[in-house]
């Protein structure tokens, strides 16, 4: 008998549980597959984590069915889930749920139905009456469906009371996946153009019918590939009945074909600027060149340092960090691997996507929480199949099932939105470093204002943290002109100069910054909140007809913060 260890998709349940495979599933089920299993009196989903020679319990229950014929998790993802669960004290199943697209993973629910109209000898309260009225109107409903109707109101106590009184019946159910591949109906010419032209005079009995069908057939003659029937309708004014008639005459074929819901189709080539900005047209600064050499060196298969070493790319605003990301991705793809690009905010995603789409057309996928379930599911499937080479998105993009990851980039790595503040709690930057270590990939953390702890790790020699795997090893590294001499698994790369902006004597510089000691202002009699230099600069700005922005040093509910 074959035994498997499964992480069940049950809230607040930690641990892994052993099941046996029935004979019909011994071949199809593999590590990473999504299956249904019995759990208590429920049927729940779970992911196969591993095969075990002996189960932890003597009497195991059988795996019931296979949800998806292709594994939903890769082996590195399973290892990441276990390591992340251990380091963040989350259940493994909670981390696994982050890696499966919404709509595919389902949790067990309870189905409620009315079995009696009367509750003998007892008066119903308002909540119980509302619940009964809802179920009578709409029929049996699952608990989550009732939640959407009642909102924050606690209706479950009323349901339990009605069930004990014999008015309601309840039973556990497992809803089916709510996302599926999308198909459209297409039409295609089935004969040679000469045969189609010969059949034109006999396509209809009336002039209107004949004209519609001729237009439809001529349109398909000029289309070498299958065309969505909606396009045929628009071009010819025909209907489905007309196309079915042409199909019965064996002039065309009409069939269903699967399509991918791609959110990036909305971005056109003109908006991308494809053809206007090529890699060869951009000349890197010496600092960019030196930083890129270090990153590309780490991508080499014969790289003599730890392959999971992370780079802290500390570059001022406008120093060209994105161009380094683009060229590192190009090298990663050239070696047959894939890349993940993380951005902190969904609002930043479009501008990043446009740069990458222009450089890698047809190879980029987008993942974030604002996409529809269908779009996320299709992008996830394409990534799993290796059809996408670059995944861009917020922290959830880290869990895309790319089969051979060679590069993980986290832009603006200081941003607080990389931390997930609701269960399961984790930090995407730590997870990215861990995932790169598991995959043997290069991790690049970019920021103009890196976190203090990352900067410290990059500049302080010492053993590399191994994220709880019980090992640490010194990281030998000879400093380069753009890198710090750090160990501890993070290496510093610096881009101190801008490549765009005001130019002075051939050097692009940041705007001038003045630091004013307000204690000295107080000593000279200035008791206001503005320094004399700021007041004079504001006056000069207004005289030139320009505008100014002042940032208030206000935190929380404090109305005034001032240090004397």
Secondary structure, 3 states (H helix, E strand, C coil): CCEEEEEECCCCCCCCEEEECCHHHCCCCCCCCEEEEEECCEEEEEEEEEEECCCCCCCCEEEEEECCCCCCCCHHHHHHHHHHHHHHCCCHHHHHHHHCCECCECCEEEEEEECCCCCCCCCCCHHHHHHHHHHHHHCCEEHHHHHHHHCCCCCHHHHHHHHHCCCEEEEEEECCCCCCCEEEEEEEECCCHHHHHHHHHHCCCCHHHHHHHHHHHHHHHCCCCCEEHHHHHHHHCCCHHHHHHHHHCCCEEEEEEEECCCHHHHCCHHHHCCCCCCHHHCCCCHHHHHHHHHHHHHHCCCCCCCCCCEEEEEECCCCCHHHHHHHHHHHHHHCCCEEEEECCCHHHHHHHHHHHHHHCCCCEEEECCCCCHHHHHHHHHHHHCCCCCEEEECHHHHHCCCCCEEEEEECCCCCHHHEECCCCCEEHHHHHHHHHHHHCCEEEEEECCCCHHHHHHHHCCCECCCCCCCCCCECCCCCCCCECCCCCCEEEEEECCCCCCCEECCEECCCCCCCCCHHHHHHCCCCCCCCHHHHHHHHHHHHCCCCCCCCCCCCCCCCCCCCC
